[in-house]
Amino acid sequence: MKKEKLLPNSPVKTMARLFSYFQFHKLAFVGGLLMIVLSTVAQIAANGMLSPIIDTIIETRQISSIRWYLLIMIGLVAAIILFQYFGNLAMARIAQQIIHQLREELFEKIQTLPIAFHDKHGHGRLMSTFTNDMDILNQSLEQSVAQIVISIVTVIGTLGMMIYLSPLLTVVVVVTLAMMIFIARAIAQKSGRFFRQRQESTAELNRYVEEMIDAQKIVKVFNYENHAIAEFNEQAEILRENSTTASAYGVMMMPVMGNLSYFQYALLAVTGGIFVIQGRLSVGNIASFLQFTRTISRPITQVSNQMNAILAAIAGAERIFRLLDEDPEDLDDLIHLEEGCDGKKDLCWVVPTDNGEQRIPVKGDIRFHNVDFGYTKGQKVLKDISLFAKPGQKIAFVGSTGAGKTTITNLINRFYEIDGGKITFDGIDISQINKYDVRSIMSVVLQDVHLFEGTIAYNIRYGRLDATDEEVVQAAKRANAHDFIMQLKDGYNTYITDDGGSLSQGERQLLSIARAAIADPVVLILDEATSSVDTRTEALIEDGMDELMKGRTTFVIAHRLSTVRRSDAIIVLEQGEIVERGDHDDLMQLKGRYYDLNVGTAELD
């Protein structure tokens, strides 16, 4: 279902969009509404029974004369209990289904968002939307929807009965109710703004806590604890102030509305008593009318008391819908990948043409043609980059920190779109190729290894989920990870948590390389894959990678000379520009920037 994009701070549109999800559960929703309506009607009828019961007792002075009325009252009370239970149960189940659907949509949306979005939004903020906002919305849907329906039916039905009993007293009720609604609306408008600020402050605090927990080693090694505590206290104080202000308006609602309802009740009791004396109403009439007065005031008071939760839920729903409305990554599926090229099982690019389609074999020929790129508009990171990598070549990038080495590999993955020039893959403009297909023939090994909670085998198989156990073992052997895995207590079934914290950095890197190996990529990217391991582990990695790189186009970013010197071509970058290109011997003879990097330090910067 296509939904209208949500404007910030638009509670009416937020509520309308939220309730649009009920259309997926029409039968249960209608049934639940019917039960709630019937329970409310039974409640109104029970209140109306007070009039004949009291008047009959006054006239006959005998309890026995009202036995049928009592039986009817018992039946109405039983109906209220049953209908209200099943109605609330239906609404609770619908609420859980809607929250389940929203969680699925939200997680799916995050998977489709471009890397640039994640660069700009903290993970803590996203987690706050998943947890805090979703939980508040869940509670509100479970409790408030049924209450709102009950309130509407109660007000309409009770108002009709009150008009029947005394139109004049009903006017008094309507005037006082209008006053109560006006005051409630004024308080809600004030508190709504502060509840949104509270949600934003909560998200910011969650972001900071997650960041500090992830960076505990850095925090401790630089004695950052006191500063971190001070920053947390500052964020927590902002949240406390926003929460206090929001709650101040929220708790104002109950005493104001409660006291107004008491005033209304007293005014009607006095006026009704006068009418009884004048003979315009019976005692039973005024008793029922006063009960109806309490009934019609109660929904407004109850909704007012729940206003805190409702406003918080609306603020959370706004944040959820705002995230759902983010533009997904464009996959550009004009050109896609298929298996079976020229009657073989080889992969090929399927390129639409005027006469049908053309199939181009996937070789791994990657070229940059005068490429410009910047993460921020007006600030170029790469300037007029032109380079090529022929199928099976190993290309190394070296240069100072911030020269643009990793950025080039990010563009090959199409994590970002270039500002100018062109990148081609096997002669095809990469901007026309489906991003999923581009990434499906690549494997990346990063310096910062991320492992998932699960077994060793699961983490290796993440590179290709349909890989067999034998293929997992073969991939580990190719990465020289098999020996250390077999020394673990449960071998490939060893369960790891906390991003593989029980393993050494070198072991984690070997698993990362095994994960890349099992994908059997056409293009391999190694982004400083050996910079965090010792010389012995580096030798193990390189032995495994030499076999893996055969016949594959490989891009290497590395600090150490031993990693890059055997490359087919070395590209030297400085300030986003290529300053030198050649093999190791040629660049050393040139005695330029590459020579300075090697002679000046034991490792490349």
Secondary structure, DSSP 8 states (H G I E B T S, - for coil): -------TT-HHHHHHHHHGGGGGGHHHHHHHHHHHHHHHHHHHHHHHTHHHHHHHHHHH--GGGGHHHHHHHHHHHHHHHHHHHHHHHHHHHHHHHHHHHHHHHHHHHHHHS-HHHHHHS-HHHHHHIIIIIHHHHHHHHHHHHHHHHHHHHHHHHHHHHHHHH-HHHHHHHHHHHHHHHHHHHHHHHHHHHHHHHHHHHHHHHHHHHHHHHHTHHHHHHTT-HHHHHHHHHHHHHHHHHHHHHHHHHHHHHHHHHHHHHHHHHHHHHHHHHHHHHHTSS-HHHHHHHHHHHHHHHHHHHHHHHTHHHHHHHHHHHHHHHHHHTS------TTBEEEEEETTEEEEEEEEEETTEEEEEE----EEEEEEEE-SBTTB-SEEEEEEEE-TT-EEEEEESTTSSHHHHHHHHTTSS--SEEEEEETTEEGGGB-HHHHHHTEEEEESS----SEEHHHHHHTTSTT--HHHHHHHHHHTT-HHHHHHSTTGGG-EE-GGGTTS-HHHHHHHHHHHHHHT--SEEEEESTTTTS-HHHHHHHHHHHHHHHTTSEEEEE-SSHHHHTTSSEEEEEETTEEEEEE-HHHHHHHTSHHHHHHHH-SS--
